[in-house]
Amino acid sequence: MSQPVQPPNQPQQPFGGQPVDGNPYAGGPGQGVPSAPTGNPYGQQPPAPTGNPFAGQQPGQGAPFGGGAPFTPAPPARNNVLLGVAVALGAAIVAGILYGVIAGSIEREVGYAAVGVGFLVGFAASKVGGSNPAVIAASAVFSIGAVYVGQLIGISMILADVAQIPFSEVVGDHFDAVTKAWSEEADFMTYLFLGLGAVAAVGGAKKAG
């Protein structure tokens, strides 16, 4: 008997496998299954550049081309001569007033107080203006003036107490009498205290520098 003839162009199973769950492209046993599209055509692309060439570096990594962080700021230099001289003047005014109040209260001068005046002036000025010779010289001169002003304040306080008049009246109306009293009472110790203030100012400036 003759065999039945198969109809032409019979549909073939693609890739040699059987349909799986209605998917004609699913592979057969042992074959990998292609991943399904995610719907994001850019999902597998590398992240877009952010404009920062160093954005991908981890914290603590050095800058490119070796070395540490670029443009490290330098510490500010203490070499402002004018500001140092101004600080010396301000410190001399304050220290001179304090010295005068102490001397007028105990009615005598104290060598340690004169040394403290000079040291304070020199130390404060050099802390701001550095070890510039102009700053040190200004500190010494202002320290002498501070001790001198302190001596005048002390004499004014004593005269105000003796004459039973206000301190402001002594300074304002009888300042010539104050300077005359200083000239008459000045001795070796008076000038020594002036010198101690200058020497202490130089020492304070070197200590700060």
C-alpha positions in Angstrom: 0.0 0.0 0.0 1.1 3.5 -0.6 2.1 5.8 2.3 0.1 8.9 3.0 1.8 12.0 1.7 2.7 14.7 4.2 1.3 18.1 3.5 4.0 20.5 2.2 5.4 23.4 4.4 4.4 21.9 7.6 5.3 24.3 10.5 8.6 23.5 12.2 9.4 24.0 15.8 12.0 26.8 16.1 15.4 26.0 17.7 14.5 22.3 18.0 12.4 22.7 21.2 8.8 22.4 22.2 6.7 25.4 23.2 6.9 26.2 26.8 3.9 28.0 28.3 2.9 29.4 25.0 6.4 30.9 24.3 7.6 29.6 20.9 11.1 30.9 21.5 11.7 29.2 24.8 14.7 26.9 24.6 14.7 23.2 25.1 16.2 21.3 28.1 19.7 22.4 28.9 19.5 25.6 26.9 19.7 29.0 28.5 16.7 31.3 28.5 17.4 34.8 27.3 16.6 37.5 29.8 13.5 39.4 29.2 13.8 43.1 28.4 13.3 45.4 31.3 11.6 48.2 29.4 14.6 50.6 30.1 16.8 50.8 27.0 19.5 52.5 29.1 19.4 50.1 32.1 22.7 48.5 31.3 24.6 51.6 30.3 27.2 53.1 32.6 26.2 56.1 34.6 26.3 59.4 32.8 29.2 61.8 33.7 28.3 64.3 36.4 30.8 67.0 35.3 33.1 66.4 38.3 36.2 64.4 37.1 36.8 63.3 40.7 33.3 62.2 41.6 34.1 58.5 41.3 36.9 58.6 43.8 36.4 57.3 47.3 36.9 59.5 50.3 40.6 59.6 51.4 41.9 59.0 47.9 44.7 61.4 46.8 44.4 63.9 44.1 45.4 62.9 40.5 49.0 63.1 39.5 50.1 62.0 43.0 50.5 64.1 46.1 47.9 65.1 48.7 45.1 67.6 48.4 45.9 70.4 46.0 46.0 74.1 47.0 46.6 73.6 50.7 46.3 77.0 52.3 49.4 78.3 54.0 49.2 79.5 57.7 48.8 83.2 58.0 52.0 85.1 58.6 52.3 87.2 61.7 54.2 90.1 60.2 51.8 93.1 60.4 54.0 95.8 61.7 51.4 98.6 61.9 48.9 96.4 63.7 51.6 95.3 66.1 52.6 98.9 67.0 48.9 99.7 67.5 48.5 96.8 69.9 51.6 97.9 71.7 50.1 101.4 72.2 46.8 100.1 73.4 48.4 97.6 75.8 50.6 100.4 77.1 47.7 102.7 77.9 45.8 99.9 79.7 48.9 98.7 81.6 49.9 102.2 82.5 46.5 103.0 84.1 46.6 99.8 86.1 50.1 100.5 87.2 49.1 104.0 88.4 46.1 102.7 90.3 48.2 100.1 92.1 50.9 102.7 92.9 48.3 105.3 94.1 46.5 102.8 96.2 49.5 101.6 98.2 51.3 105.0 97.8 54.5 103.5 96.6 55.9 102.0 93.4 56.5 98.3 92.9 59.3 97.0 90.7 57.4 93.8 89.8 54.5 95.9 88.6 56.8 97.9 86.2 58.2 94.6 84.9 54.7 93.3 84.4 53.8 96.4 82.4 56.7 96.0 80.0 56.2 92.3 79.6 52.5 92.7 78.8 53.1 95.4 76.2 55.9 93.5 74.4 54.2 90.1 74.5 50.9 91.4 73.1 52.6 93.4 70.4 54.8 90.6 69.2 51.9 88.1 69.2 50.2 90.3 66.6 53.1 91.9 64.7 55.7 89.2 64.9 59.4 89.6 65.9 59.9 92.7 63.7 62.5 95.0 65.2 60.1 98.0 64.7 57.5 96.2 66.8 60.0 95.4 69.6 61.4 99.0 69.6 57.9 100.4 69.8 57.0 98.1 72.6 60.1 99.3 74.6 59.3 102.9 74.1 55.6 102.6 74.9 56.5 100.6 78.0 58.6 103.5 79.3 55.7 105.8 78.6 53.3 103.4 80.3 55.4 103.3 83.5 55.8 107.1 83.4 52.0 107.6 83.0 51.4 105.2 85.8 53.7 107.2 88.1 51.8 110.4 87.3 48.5 108.7 88.0 49.8 107.4 91.3 51.0 110.9 92.3 47.6 112.4 91.2 45.8 109.9 93.4 48.0 110.8 96.4 47.6 114.5 95.9 43.8 114.1 95.5 43.7 112.2 98.7 45.8 114.8 100.6 44.0 117.9 99.2 40.6 116.2 99.5 39.6 117.1 96.0 38.4 114.9 93.1 41.0 113.0 91.1 39.6 114.5 87.9 40.2 118.0 89.2 43.8 117.2 90.0 44.5 115.8 86.5 42.5 118.5 84.7 43.3 121.7 86.7 46.5 120.9 88.5 48.4 118.6 86.1 51.4 121.0 86.2 51.6 120.4 89.9 51.6 116.7 89.3 54.5 116.8 86.8 56.4 119.2 89.2 55.9 116.7 92.0 57.2 113.9 89.9 60.4 115.8 89.0 61.0 116.7 92.6 60.4 113.1 93.9 62.2 111.3 91.0 65.3 109.4 92.2 67.3 106.4 91.1 64.5 104.0 91.7 62.1 106.0 89.6 64.3 105.8 86.5 65.2 102.2 87.3 61.5 101.3 87.0 61.3 103.1 83.7 64.3 101.0 82.5 62.8 97.8 83.8 59.7 98.4 81.8 61.7 98.7 78.6 63.8 95.6 79.3 60.7 93.6 80.2 59.0 94.6 76.9 61.9 93.3 74.9 61.8 90.0 76.9 58.0 89.7 76.4 58.4 90.3 72.7 61.0 87.5 72.4 58.9 85.2 74.5 55.9 85.7 72.2 58.0 85.3 69.0 
